């Protein structure tokens, strides 16, 4: 899109077009920023969930080990 020559109404129309495109790009950037914010929240939630599942798996393995130790001493 090349700017028209600066003659009467052509320049004013081009100026309006440029401003409209800048506003459109601004709204697109705002949408992208919002989506990135949502992704950050989802990633944080996944990190918490993975930590909880890791702790649960560790606890289960420790409980199995302790139960084995307890049962082996009983014999």
Number of C-alpha atoms within 10 A of each C-alpha: 4 5 10 11 9 10 8 8 9 13 14 13 12 17 13 12 12 13 12 12 12 12 12 12 12 12 12 12 12 12 12 12 12 12 12 12 12 12 12 12 12 12 12 12 12 12 12 12 12 12 12 12 12 12 12 12 12 11 12 12 12 12 12 11 12 12 11 12 11 11 10 9 7 7 5
